[in-house]
Amino acid sequence: MILLLAALLLGADPAAPPPKTPRASRWLEFPGKGPASMDYLAFDPARHQLWLPAGSRGQVFVLDTAANTFRTVEGFPTRTAGDRTRGPSSATVGEGVVYVGNRADSAVCAVDAATLKKRGCVTIPSMPDGVVYVPTTREVWVTTPESNNVTVLSVAKPDAPALAKTVSTDGQPEGYAVDPQAGVFYTNLEDMDRTLAFDVKSRKRIATYSPECGAGGPRGLALDAEHHRLFVACTDGARTLDLAHGGTVTGRLKTGGGVDNIDYDRGAHQLLVASGRDGALVLAAVDDGGGLTEVGTLATGAGARCVVAGDRGAAYVPDARGGRLMVVAPKQ
């Protein structure tokens, strides 16, 4: 009551949505020319590096986020079918190495994070989609939707990934998130509108949630482990799942279509969602109950459907068709 009266006396509406705050942005051109198809990106906070697999180029671009300069990792096979060229499409940061999944040859390769030299590779039974490092068990979990499972790689030797186990998902896994402290791996079933949780030590499913995305199904995932929230990308927005209360949907965000991978800015308590159809990055505030409220948008590019959070509240959105990267400055 005291807070309510204070708000009224100051002329503020206690139920008003968070104010919209502008964010500055700039564009960086990728090395070379032409489109550079991208899917799963990876940010390395220890080295201030952003890893951007460019499948159609057979390359991985590595951005020094302090200097805004690129280096390039070469030598990844590509495969063209019709008008689409497949190649490296996913990355995850391990212990001194970054693991890159390649849809062209179904390989997952270790790349030295300092020298950018390719190390050992392993070919997995099905085409990799997302790859994510699980420090709890020193493994890389790879979603393989064509075979309805997750392939687990041992990286006890960081530069020599090896096949370890296949975990059935009974559907097409899409997206990932890992809680290292709790030892839980999350993924969606795109074809069933479900979100799954697995114990990484036993590799057993421990929970199934319904994100209520509808016929388009869920896509990417982002985790706020501190507040026990899992954010699920739908094709036209996002949901908040309250993990402390059975995965209840506590937040809904509506955006334009073409949403794929999302990220959560822990410092600003904002969810970052890119709409490829509208060519817009939507910034959504996350309230104490997990509710989602749009607080800003930035123009990106047609088809730009992925975003990753970086240093001190910065964010990055690749415009694959335009061969460039949008860098969103931290919130002032």
C-alpha positions in Angstrom: 0.0 0.0 0.0 2.8 2.4 0.8 4.5 1.7 -2.5 1.2 2.2 -4.3 0.5 5.6 -2.6 4.1 6.7 -3.4 3.6 5.8 -7.0 0.4 7.7 -7.2 1.8 10.8 -5.5 4.7 10.8 -8.0 2.3 10.5 -10.9 3.5 7.0 -12.0 1.2 4.2 -13.0 2.3 1.1 -11.0 0.8 -1.2 -13.6 2.4 0.6 -16.6 4.6 -1.5 -18.8 8.4 -0.9 -18.7 9.4 2.2 -20.8 10.8 1.6 -24.3 14.5 2.4 -24.4 16.3 2.9 -27.7 19.4 0.8 -28.5 22.1 1.9 -30.9 23.3 -0.6 -33.6 25.9 -0.8 -36.4 26.6 -3.2 -39.2 29.8 -5.3 -39.8 30.4 -6.9 -43.2 31.4 -10.5 -43.2 34.7 -11.4 -44.9 34.2 -12.2 -48.6 31.1 -11.6 -50.6 27.6 -13.0 -50.9 25.1 -14.6 -48.6 26.3 -16.6 -45.6 23.6 -18.9 -44.2 23.6 -19.2 -40.4 21.8 -21.1 -37.7 23.3 -21.7 -34.3 25.9 -19.2 -33.0 28.1 -19.3 -30.0 29.6 -16.6 -27.8 32.8 -17.2 -25.8 32.8 -14.7 -22.9 36.3 -15.7 -21.7 37.9 -14.7 -25.0 35.3 -12.2 -26.1 34.7 -14.1 -29.3 31.5 -14.7 -31.3 31.5 -17.9 -33.5 29.4 -17.7 -36.6 29.3 -20.9 -38.8 28.5 -19.9 -42.4 27.2 -23.1 -44.0 26.9 -21.8 -47.5 30.5 -20.6 -47.5 32.1 -23.7 -45.8 33.6 -21.3 -43.3 33.3 -20.2 -39.7 33.7 -16.5 -38.9 35.1 -15.6 -35.5 34.4 -12.0 -34.3 36.7 -10.3 -31.8 33.9 -8.4 -30.1 36.3 -5.9 -28.5 38.0 -4.9 -31.8 35.0 -5.7 -34.1 37.4 -7.7 -36.4 36.9 -11.1 -38.0 39.1 -14.1 -38.4 38.0 -17.1 -40.6 38.3 -20.8 -40.1 38.5 -22.6 -43.4 38.3 -26.2 -44.6 34.7 -27.3 -43.9 33.1 -29.4 -46.6 29.9 -28.3 -48.2 27.1 -30.1 -50.1 24.6 -28.6 -52.5 21.2 -30.0 -53.1 18.9 -28.0 -55.4 19.4 -24.3 -54.5 20.6 -24.9 -51.0 24.2 -25.4 -49.9 24.8 -27.1 -46.5 27.9 -26.8 -44.4 28.9 -25.8 -40.9 25.8 -24.6 -39.1 26.3 -24.9 -35.3 28.9 -24.1 -32.7 29.4 -24.5 -28.9 32.2 -23.4 -26.6 34.1 -26.1 -24.7 37.3 -26.2 -22.7 39.8 -24.4 -24.9 38.1 -25.6 -28.0 34.9 -24.8 -29.9 32.9 -27.7 -31.4 31.4 -27.1 -34.9 28.7 -29.3 -36.4 28.5 -29.7 -40.2 25.4 -30.7 -42.0 27.3 -31.5 -45.2 29.2 -34.5 -43.9 27.5 -35.1 -40.4 30.8 -34.3 -38.7 31.4 -32.5 -35.4 34.9 -31.0 -35.3 37.0 -29.5 -32.5 38.6 -26.1 -33.3 41.3 -24.6 -31.1 39.8 -21.4 -29.6 43.1 -19.5 -29.6 44.8 -20.6 -32.8 41.6 -21.4 -34.8 43.2 -24.6 -36.0 40.9 -27.6 -36.7 41.6 -30.6 -34.4 39.8 -33.9 -34.2 36.5 -34.7 -35.9 33.9 -37.4 -35.5 31.2 -38.5 -37.9 27.9 -39.1 -36.3 25.1 -41.4 -37.6 22.7 -38.6 -38.5 22.9 -35.0 -39.7 23.7 -32.7 -36.8 21.4 -29.7 -36.0 22.4 -28.0 -32.7 25.5 -28.8 -30.7 25.9 -27.8 -27.0 28.8 -28.5 -24.5 27.7 -30.0 -21.2 30.5 -29.3 -18.6 28.8 -31.4 -16.0 29.8 -34.6 -17.9 32.4 -33.2 -20.3 30.2 -34.1 -23.2 28.7 -32.5 -26.3 25.0 -33.2 -26.9 24.0 -33.0 -30.6 20.4 -32.8 -31.7 19.7 -35.0 -34.7 16.1 -34.4 -35.8 16.2 -36.7 -38.8 16.6 -39.7 -36.5 14.5 -38.5 -33.6 17.3 -38.5 -31.0 20.2 -36.8 -29.4 23.8 -38.0 -30.1 26.1 -37.7 -27.1 29.8 -37.2 -27.7 32.5 -37.7 -25.1 35.0 -34.8 -25.0 37.1 -36.1 -22.1 39.9 -35.4 -24.5 38.8 -31.9 -25.6 40.3 -32.0 -29.1 39.1 -35.5 -29.9 35.3 -35.9 -29.7 34.1 -39.5 -29.7 30.7 -41.2 -30.0 29.3 -42.1 -26.6 25.6 -42.7 -26.6 22.3 -42.1 -28.4 19.4 -40.7 -26.4 15.9 -41.2 -27.9 13.6 -38.2 -28.0 10.6 -39.8 -29.7 10.3 -36.8 -31.9 12.3 -34.2 -33.8 14.5 -32.3 -31.3 15.0 -28.6 -32.0 16.9 -26.1 -29.9 18.8 -26.7 -26.7 19.7 -25.2 -23.3 21.9 -26.6 -20.5 21.8 -26.0 -16.8 25.3 -27.1 -15.7 24.6 -26.8 -11.9 21.4 -28.8 -12.0 22.8 -31.1 -14.6 19.8 -30.8 -17.0 19.7 -30.7 -20.8 16.6 -29.2 -22.4 15.3 -29.5 -26.0 12.1 -29.1 -27.9 10.1 -31.5 -30.0 9.3 -29.3 -33.1 6.7 -31.8 -34.4 4.9 -32.4 -31.1 4.8 -28.9 -29.4 6.7 -30.3 -26.4 9.8 -29.3 -24.4 11.8 -32.1 -22.8 14.3 -32.2 -19.8 17.0 -34.8 -19.4 19.3 -35.6 -16.5 22.7 -35.4 -18.2 24.3 -38.0 -15.9 21.7 -40.8 -16.2 20.6 -39.5 -19.7 17.0 -40.2 -18.7 14.0 -37.9 -19.5 12.9 -36.3 -16.2 10.2 -33.9 -17.4 7.9 -33.0 -20.4 6.4 -29.5 -20.8 3.9 -28.0 -23.1 5.0 -24.6 -24.4 1.7 -24.1 -26.3 3.4 -22.8 -29.5 0.8 -24.4 -31.8 1.1 -26.1 -35.1 4.4 -24.4 -36.0 6.0 -26.0 -33.0 8.7 -24.7 -30.7 12.2 -23.8 -31.9 15.1 -22.3 -29.9 15.6 -22.2 -26.1 17.2 -19.8 -23.6 17.6 -20.4 -19.9 17.4 -18.2 -16.8 18.7 -20.7 -14.3 18.7 -18.3 -11.4 15.0 -17.7 -11.6 14.1 -21.3 -12.8 12.7 -20.0 -16.1 13.0 -21.5 -19.6 12.2 -19.4 -22.6 10.9 -21.2 -25.6 10.9 -19.7 -29.2 7.7 -20.2 -31.2 7.6 -19.4 -34.9 5.8 -16.1 -34.1 7.0 -15.2 -30.6 8.1 -16.8 -27.3 6.9 -18.3 -24.1 8.2 -18.4 -20.5 8.0 -21.8 -18.7 8.2 -21.7 -14.9 10.4 -24.7 -14.1 9.7 -24.4 -10.4 6.0 -25.0 -11.0 5.8 -27.8 -13.5 6.7 -25.8 -16.6 3.6 -23.6 -16.4 3.4 -20.9 -19.1 3.8 -17.6 -17.3 4.8 -15.3 -20.2 3.7 -14.9 -23.8 5.3 -12.6 -26.5 3.8 -12.1 -29.9 6.2 -11.1 -32.7 6.3 -11.4 -36.5 6.9 -14.8 -38.0 10.2 -16.5 -38.8 11.5 -16.8 -35.3 14.2 -19.4 -34.7 16.9 -19.1 -32.1 16.5 -16.7 -29.1 18.7 -15.6 -26.2 18.4 -14.1 -22.8 20.3 -11.0 -21.6 20.7 -11.7 -17.9 22.1 -8.3 -17.0 19.2 -6.4 -18.5 16.6 -9.1 -17.8 15.5 -9.0 -21.4 14.6 -11.7 -23.9 16.0 -11.2 -27.4 13.8 -12.5 -30.3 14.5 -12.0 -34.0 11.6 -12.1 -36.5 12.9 -13.1 -39.9 9.6 -12.3 -41.6 9.5 -8.8 -40.3 13.2 -8.2 -40.3 13.1 -7.0 -36.7 14.8 -7.7 -33.4 12.3 -7.5 -30.5 13.5 -6.7 -27.0 11.2 -8.0 -24.2 11.4 -7.2 -20.5 11.0 -10.2 -18.2 9.1 -9.3 -15.0 9.3 -11.0 -11.6 6.6 -13.4 -12.6 8.2 -14.4 -15.9 5.8 -12.2 -17.9 7.1 -10.8 -21.2 6.6 -7.2 -22.4 8.0 -5.7 -25.6 10.2 -2.7 -24.8 11.9 -2.0 -28.1 12.5 -3.1 -31.7 15.4 -2.7 -34.1 15.3 -3.2 -37.9 17.5 -6.2 -39.0 17.1 -7.8 -42.4 14.7 -10.0 -44.2 15.3 -13.6 -43.0 17.4 -12.6 -40.0 16.0 -15.2 -37.5 18.8 -15.8 -35.0 20.3 -13.6 -32.1 22.9 -14.1 -29.4 23.7 -12.0 -26.4 27.3 -10.9 -25.9 29.5 -8.8 -23.6 27.9 -6.3 -21.2 24.4 -6.4 -22.8 25.5 -6.3 -26.4 23.6 -8.5 -28.9 24.3 -9.8 -32.4 22.0 -10.6 -35.3 23.3 -12.1 -38.6 21.8 -10.9 -41.8 22.7 -14.0 -43.8 21.2 -12.9 -47.0 23.0 -9.6 -46.9 26.3 -11.1 -45.7 26.6 -8.9 -42.6 26.2 -8.8 -38.9 24.2 -6.3 -36.8 25.9 -5.4 -33.6 23.5 -4.0 -31.0 25.2 -1.8 -28.4 24.6 -2.4 -24.7 21.6 -0.6 -23.0 22.6 2.8 -21.7 
